Amino acid sequence: MPWSVTRCHRRCGTFRAMPRLCARPGCCAPATATFTFDGLRRIVWLAPLAEAAAYSAGDLCRRHGELLKPPRHWELRDIRPGLGHVEPAGSPAPSRYAPPPPPPSAPAPTLPFDRTPSHTAARPAAAAAGGRSLLSPGTERVPLPTATSPLLSRAFRNAG
């Protein structure tokens, strides 16, 4: 464990070695890990305690090293030996920042036969060229609704 030399207290003026402490405010536990970061690549490294304290790095105790969370959209790389983090099994908990899961796929609805002019004009040409019919053999075509059919009878009731 790296030690730093500090003055014992003002009166005696003696020096003694003291362990480096955790950088978190209010924590007086000895440091066991060093964290550094790269702002351009958005990466935070958590490494074993460095021999010398660096201005751009921070020291953390074991507890705060385990609880360290990087900022949103940053990556945490724990390169301490023997401390592999185990990811929880299953899917992560939902977050309001994560996109919603896709809805379950439902079967496509069956649509009635489309009789637009472009489709009716293209069918005879495709049949003459030897193309397959879109209808399976043995199926009948559905007649178009007329003014007397139940579907449109209400619409044409007052039309006269």
CNS distance restraints for C-alpha pairs under 8 A (distance, minus, plus):
assign (resid   1 and name CA) (resid  19 and name CA) 7.25 0.50 0.50
assign (resid   1 and name CA) (resid  32 and name CA) 7.75 0.50 0.50
assign (resid   1 and name CA) (resid  49 and name CA) 7.69 0.50 0.50
assign (resid   2 and name CA) (resid  19 and name CA) 6.47 0.50 0.50
assign (resid   2 and name CA) (resid  20 and name CA) 7.01 0.50 0.50
assign (resid   2 and name CA) (resid  49 and name CA) 7.61 0.50 0.50
assign (resid   2 and name CA) (resid  50 and name CA) 7.52 0.50 0.50
assign (resid   2 and name CA) (resid  51 and name CA) 5.51 0.50 0.50
assign (resid   2 and name CA) (resid  52 and name CA) 7.36 0.50 0.50
assign (resid   3 and name CA) (resid  17 and name CA) 5.84 0.50 0.50
assign (resid   3 and name CA) (resid  18 and name CA) 5.43 0.50 0.50
assign (resid   3 and name CA) (resid  19 and name CA) 4.44 0.50 0.50
assign (resid   3 and name CA) (resid  20 and name CA) 5.95 0.50 0.50
assign (resid   4 and name CA) (resid  17 and name CA) 5.56 0.50 0.50
assign (resid   4 and name CA) (resid  18 and name CA) 5.48 0.50 0.50
assign (resid   4 and name CA) (resid  19 and name CA) 6.04 0.50 0.50
assign (resid   4 and name CA) (resid  20 and name CA) 6.27 0.50 0.50
assign (resid   5 and name CA) (resid  15 and name CA) 6.58 0.50 0.50
assign (resid   5 and name CA) (resid  16 and name CA) 5.75 0.50 0.50
assign (resid   5 and name CA) (resid  17 and name CA) 4.53 0.50 0.50
assign (resid   5 and name CA) (resid  18 and name CA) 6.20 0.50 0.50
assign (resid   6 and name CA) (resid  15 and name CA) 5.73 0.50 0.50
assign (resid   6 and name CA) (resid  16 and name CA) 5.92 0.50 0.50
assign (resid   6 and name CA) (resid  17 and name CA) 6.28 0.50 0.50
assign (resid   6 and name CA) (resid  18 and name CA) 6.71 0.50 0.50
assign (resid   7 and name CA) (resid  13 and name CA) 6.39 0.50 0.50
assign (resid   7 and name CA) (resid  14 and name CA) 5.92 0.50 0.50
assign (resid   7 and name CA) (resid  15 and name CA) 4.46 0.50 0.50
assign (resid   7 and name CA) (resid  16 and name CA) 6.35 0.50 0.50
assign (resid   8 and name CA) (resid  12 and name CA) 7.57 0.50 0.50
assign (resid   8 and name CA) (resid  13 and name CA) 6.76 0.50 0.50
assign (resid   8 and name CA) (resid  14 and name CA) 5.70 0.50 0.50
assign (resid   8 and name CA) (resid  15 and name CA) 5.46 0.50 0.50
assign (resid   8 and name CA) (resid  16 and name CA) 6.08 0.50 0.50
assign (resid   9 and name CA) (resid  13 and name CA) 6.24 0.50 0.50
assign (resid   9 and name CA) (resid  14 and name CA) 7.29 0.50 0.50
assign (resid  19 and name CA) (resid  30 and name CA) 6.15 0.50 0.50
assign (resid  19 and name CA) (resid  31 and name CA) 7.57 0.50 0.50
assign (resid  20 and name CA) (resid  30 and name CA) 5.87 0.50 0.50
assign (resid  20 and name CA) (resid  31 and name CA) 5.70 0.50 0.50
assign (resid  20 and name CA) (resid  59 and name CA) 7.67 0.50 0.50
assign (resid  21 and name CA) (resid  27 and name CA) 7.75 0.50 0.50
assign (resid  21 and name CA) (resid  28 and name CA) 5.84 0.50 0.50
assign (resid  21 and name CA) (resid  29 and name CA) 5.75 0.50 0.50
assign (resid  21 and name CA) (resid  30 and name CA) 4.39 0.50 0.50
assign (resid  21 and name CA) (resid  31 and name CA) 4.85 0.50 0.50
assign (resid  21 and name CA) (resid  59 and name CA) 7.07 0.50 0.50
assign (resid  21 and name CA) (resid  60 and name CA) 7.35 0.50 0.50
assign (resid  21 and name CA) (resid  61 and name CA) 7.29 0.50 0.50
assign (resid  22 and name CA) (resid  27 and name CA) 6.06 0.50 0.50
assign (resid  22 and name CA) (resid  28 and name CA) 6.21 0.50 0.50
assign (resid  22 and name CA) (resid  29 and name CA) 5.85 0.50 0.50
assign (resid  22 and name CA) (resid  30 and name CA) 5.85 0.50 0.50
assign (resid  22 and name CA) (resid  31 and name CA) 4.77 0.50 0.50
assign (resid  22 and name CA) (resid  59 and name CA) 5.39 0.50 0.50
assign (resid  22 and name CA) (resid  60 and name CA) 4.37 0.50 0.50
assign (resid  22 and name CA) (resid  61 and name CA) 5.08 0.50 0.50
assign (resid  23 and name CA) (resid  27 and name CA) 7.38 0.50 0.50
assign (resid  23 and name CA) (resid  31 and name CA) 7.95 0.50 0.50
assign (resid  23 and name CA) (resid  58 and name CA) 6.17 0.50 0.50
assign (resid  23 and name CA) (resid  59 and name CA) 5.44 0.50 0.50
assign (resid  23 and name CA) (resid  60 and name CA) 5.75 0.50 0.50
assign (resid  24 and name CA) (resid  60 and name CA) 7.03 0.50 0.50
assign (resid  24 and name CA) (resid  64 and name CA) 7.76 0.50 0.50
assign (resid  29 and name CA) (resid  61 and name CA) 5.96 0.50 0.50
assign (resid  30 and name CA) (resid  60 and name CA) 7.85 0.50 0.50
assign (resid  30 and name CA) (resid  61 and name CA) 5.73 0.50 0.50
assign (resid  31 and name CA) (resid  49 and name CA) 7.15 0.50 0.50
assign (resid  31 and name CA) (resid  59 and name CA) 5.58 0.50 0.50
assign (resid  31 and name CA) (resid  60 and name CA) 4.87 0.50 0.50
assign (resid  31 and name CA) (resid  61 and name CA) 4.13 0.50 0.50
assign (resid  31 and name CA) (resid  62 and name CA) 7.05 0.50 0.50
assign (resid  32 and name CA) (resid  48 and name CA) 6.67 0.50 0.50
assign (resid  32 and name CA) (resid  49 and name CA) 5.35 0.50 0.50
assign (resid  32 and name CA) (resid  59 and name CA) 7.18 0.50 0.50
assign (resid  32 and name CA) (resid  60 and name CA) 6.09 0.50 0.50
assign (resid  32 and name CA) (resid  61 and name CA) 5.00 0.50 0.50
assign (resid  32 and name CA) (resid  62 and name CA) 5.70 0.50 0.50
assign (resid  32 and name CA) (resid  65 and name CA) 7.99 0.50 0.50
assign (resid  33 and name CA) (resid  46 and name CA) 6.61 0.50 0.50
assign (resid  33 and name CA) (resid  47 and name CA) 5.70 0.50 0.50
assign (resid  33 and name CA) (resid  48 and name CA) 4.63 0.50 0.50
assign (resid  33 and name CA) (resid  49 and name CA) 4.21 0.50 0.50
assign (resid  33 and name CA) (resid  50 and name CA) 7.55 0.50 0.50
assign (resid  33 and name CA) (resid  59 and name CA) 5.71 0.50 0.50
assign (resid  33 and name CA) (resid  60 and name CA) 5.27 0.50 0.50
assign (resid  33 and name CA) (resid  61 and name CA) 6.39 0.50 0.50
assign (resid  33 and name CA) (resid  62 and name CA) 7.01 0.50 0.50
assign (resid  33 and name CA) (resid  65 and name CA) 6.54 0.50 0.50
assign (resid  33 and name CA) (resid  80 and name CA) 7.89 0.50 0.50
assign (resid  34 and name CA) (resid  46 and name CA) 5.81 0.50 0.50
assign (resid  34 and name CA) (resid  47 and name CA) 5.31 0.50 0.50
assign (resid  34 and name CA) (resid  48 and name CA) 5.92 0.50 0.50
assign (resid  34 and name CA) (resid  49 and name CA) 4.88 0.50 0.50
assign (resid  34 and name CA) (resid  50 and name CA) 6.31 0.50 0.50
assign (resid  34 and name CA) (resid  57 and name CA) 6.54 0.50 0.50
assign (resid  34 and name CA) (resid  58 and name CA) 5.52 0.50 0.50
assign (resid  34 and name CA) (resid  59 and name CA) 4.43 0.50 0.50
assign (resid  34 and name CA) (resid  60 and name CA) 6.08 0.50 0.50
assign (resid  35 and name CA) (resid  44 and name CA) 6.87 0.50 0.50
assign (resid  35 and name CA) (resid  45 and name CA) 5.45 0.50 0.50
assign (resid  35 and name CA) (resid  46 and name CA) 4.47 0.50 0.50
assign (resid  35 and name CA) (resid  47 and name CA) 6.19 0.50 0.50
assign (resid  35 and name CA) (resid  57 and name CA) 5.67 0.50 0.50
assign (resid  35 and name CA) (resid  58 and name CA) 5.30 0.50 0.50
assign (resid  35 and name CA) (resid  59 and name CA) 6.34 0.50 0.50
assign (resid  35 and name CA) (resid  60 and name CA) 7.43 0.50 0.50
assign (resid  36 and name CA) (resid  44 and name CA) 5.86 0.50 0.50
assign (resid  36 and name CA) (resid  45 and name CA) 5.29 0.50 0.50
assign (resid  36 and name CA) (resid  46 and name CA) 6.74 0.50 0.50
assign (resid  36 and name CA) (resid  56 and name CA) 6.80 0.50 0.50
assign (resid  36 and name CA) (resid  57 and name CA) 4.78 0.50 0.50
assign (resid  36 and name CA) (resid  58 and name CA) 6.68 0.50 0.50
assign (resid  37 and name CA) (resid  42 and name CA) 7.42 0.50 0.50
assign (resid  37 and name CA) (resid  43 and name CA) 5.67 0.50 0.50
assign (resid  37 and name CA) (resid  44 and name CA) 4.28 0.50 0.50
assign (resid  37 and name CA) (resid  45 and name CA) 5.96 0.50 0.50
assign (resid  37 and name CA) (resid  57 and name CA) 7.67 0.50 0.50
assign (resid  38 and name CA) (resid  42 and name CA) 5.71 0.50 0.50
assign (resid  38 and name CA) (resid  43 and name CA) 5.33 0.50 0.50
assign (resid  38 and name CA) (resid  44 and name CA) 6.50 0.50 0.50
assign (resid  39 and name CA) (resid  43 and name CA) 6.81 0.50 0.50
assign (resid  42 and name CA) (resid  73 and name CA) 7.46 0.50 0.50
assign (resid  42 and name CA) (resid  74 and name CA) 4.84 0.50 0.50
assign (resid  42 and name CA) (resid  75 and name CA) 6.35 0.50 0.50
assign (resid  43 and name CA) (resid  74 and name CA) 5.67 0.50 0.50
assign (resid  43 and name CA) (resid  75 and name CA) 4.83 0.50 0.50
assign (resid  43 and name CA) (resid  76 and name CA) 5.98 0.50 0.50
assign (resid  43 and name CA) (resid  77 and name CA) 7.19 0.50 0.50
assign (resid  44 and name CA) (resid  70 and name CA) 6.66 0.50 0.50
assign (resid  44 and name CA) (resid  74 and name CA) 7.32 0.50 0.50
assign (resid  44 and name CA) (resid  75 and name CA) 6.16 0.50 0.50
assign (resid  44 and name CA) (resid  76 and name CA) 4.85 0.50 0.50
assign (resid  44 and name CA) (resid  77 and name CA) 6.11 0.50 0.50
assign (resid  45 and name CA) (resid  76 and name CA) 6.03 0.50 0.50
assign (resid  45 and name CA) (resid  77 and name CA) 4.85 0.50 0.50
assign (resid  45 and name CA) (resid  78 and name CA) 5.86 0.50 0.50
assign (resid  45 and name CA) (resid  79 and name CA) 6.97 0.50 0.50
assign (resid  46 and name CA) (resid  65 and name CA) 7.49 0.50 0.50
assign (resid  46 and name CA) (resid  76 and name CA) 7.48 0.50 0.50
assign (resid  46 and name CA) (resid  77 and name CA) 6.22 0.50 0.50
assign (resid  46 and name CA) (resid  78 and name CA) 4.67 0.50 0.50
assign (resid  46 and name CA) (resid  79 and name CA) 5.98 0.50 0.50
assign (resid  46 and name CA) (resid  80 and name CA) 6.73 0.50 0.50
assign (resid  47 and name CA) (resid  78 and name CA) 6.33 0.50 0.50
assign (resid  47 and name CA) (resid  79 and name CA) 5.13 0.50 0.50
assign (resid  47 and name CA) (resid  80 and name CA) 4.85 0.50 0.50
assign (resid  48 and name CA) (resid  79 and name CA) 7.55 0.50 0.50
assign (resid  48 and name CA) (resid  80 and name CA) 5.24 0.50 0.50
assign (resid  48 and name CA) (resid  81 and name CA) 7.62 0.50 0.50
assign (resid  49 and name CA) (resid  59 and name CA) 7.07 0.50 0.50
assign (resid  53 and name CA) (resid  57 and name CA) 7.36 0.50 0.50
assign (resid  53 and name CA) (resid  58 and name CA) 7.95 0.50 0.50
assign (resid  54 and name CA) (resid  58 and name CA) 7.55 0.50 0.50
assign (resid  60 and name CA) (resid  64 and name CA) 5.83 0.50 0.50
assign (resid  60 and name CA) (resid  65 and name CA) 5.58 0.50 0.50
assign (resid  61 and name CA) (resid  65 and name CA) 5.93 0.50 0.50
assign (resid  62 and name CA) (resid  66 and name CA) 6.29 0.50 0.50
assign (resid  63 and name CA) (resid  67 and name CA) 6.38 0.50 0.50
assign (resid  64 and name CA) (resid  68 and name CA) 5.91 0.50 0.50
assign (resid  69 and name CA) (resid  76 and name CA) 7.47 0.50 0.50
assign (resid  70 and name CA) (resid  74 and name CA) 5.82 0.50 0.50
assign (resid  70 and name CA) (resid  75 and name CA) 6.54 0.50 0.50
assign (resid  70 and name CA) (resid  76 and name CA) 5.99 0.50 0.50
assign (resid  78 and name CA) (resid  84 and name CA) 7.87 0.50 0.50
assign (resid  88 and name CA) (resid  92 and name CA) 7.71 0.50 0.50
assign (resid  94 and name CA) (resid  98 and name CA) 7.06 0.50 0.50
assign (resid 113 and name CA) (resid 142 and name CA) 7.60 0.50 0.50
assign (resid 114 and name CA) (resid 119 and name CA) 7.53 0.50 0.50
assign (resid 115 and name CA) (resid 119 and name CA) 6.24 0.50 0.50
assign (resid 115 and name CA) (resid 120 and name CA) 6.27 0.50 0.50
assign (resid 116 and name CA) (resid 120 and name CA) 6.41 0.50 0.50
assign (resid 117 and name CA) (resid 121 and name CA) 6.07 0.50 0.50
assign (resid 118 and name CA) (resid 122 and name CA) 6.27 0.50 0.50
assign (resid 119 and name CA) (resid 123 and name CA) 6.36 0.50 0.50
assign (resid 120 and name CA) (resid 124 and name CA) 7.44 0.50 0.50
assign (resid 121 and name CA) (resid 125 and name CA) 7.31 0.50 0.50
assign (resid 122 and name CA) (resid 126 and name CA) 6.20 0.50 0.50
assign (resid 123 and name CA) (resid 127 and name CA) 6.05 0.50 0.50
assign (resid 123 and name CA) (resid 133 and name CA) 7.94 0.50 0.50
assign (resid 124 and name CA) (resid 128 and name CA) 6.03 0.50 0.50
assign (resid 125 and name CA) (resid 129 and name CA) 6.21 0.50 0.50
assign (resid 126 and name CA) (resid 130 and name CA) 6.48 0.50 0.50
assign (resid 126 and name CA) (resid 131 and name CA) 5.10 0.50 0.50
assign (resid 126 and name CA) (resid 132 and name CA) 7.64 0.50 0.50
assign (resid 127 and name CA) (resid 131 and name CA) 5.10 0.50 0.50
assign (resid 127 and name CA) (resid 132 and name CA) 6.74 0.50 0.50
assign (resid 127 and name CA) (resid 133 and name CA) 6.84 0.50 0.50
assign (resid 135 and name CA) (resid 139 and name CA) 6.59 0.50 0.50
assign (resid 145 and name CA) (resid 149 and name CA) 5.84 0.50 0.50
assign (resid 145 and name CA) (resid 151 and name CA) 6.99 0.50 0.50
assign (resid 145 and name CA) (resid 152 and name CA) 7.10 0.50 0.50
assign (resid 146 and name CA) (resid 152 and name CA) 6.79 0.50 0.50
assign (resid 147 and name CA) (resid 152 and name CA) 5.52 0.50 0.50
assign (resid 147 and name CA) (resid 153 and name CA) 5.68 0.50 0.50
assign (resid 147 and name CA) (resid 156 and name CA) 6.26 0.50 0.50
assign (resid 148 and name CA) (resid 152 and name CA) 6.74 0.50 0.50
assign (resid 148 and name CA) (resid 153 and name CA) 5.28 0.50 0.50
assign (resid 149 and name CA) (resid 153 and name CA) 5.72 0.50 0.50
assign (resid 150 and name CA) (resid 154 and name CA) 7.47 0.50 0.50
assign (resid 152 and name CA) (resid 156 and name CA) 6.38 0.50 0.50
assign (resid 153 and name CA) (resid 157 and name CA) 5.85 0.50 0.50
assign (resid 154 and name CA) (resid 158 and name CA) 7.89 0.50 0.50
assign (resid 155 and name CA) (resid 159 and name CA) 7.61 0.50 0.50
assign (resid 156 and name CA) (resid 160 and name CA) 7.21 0.50 0.50
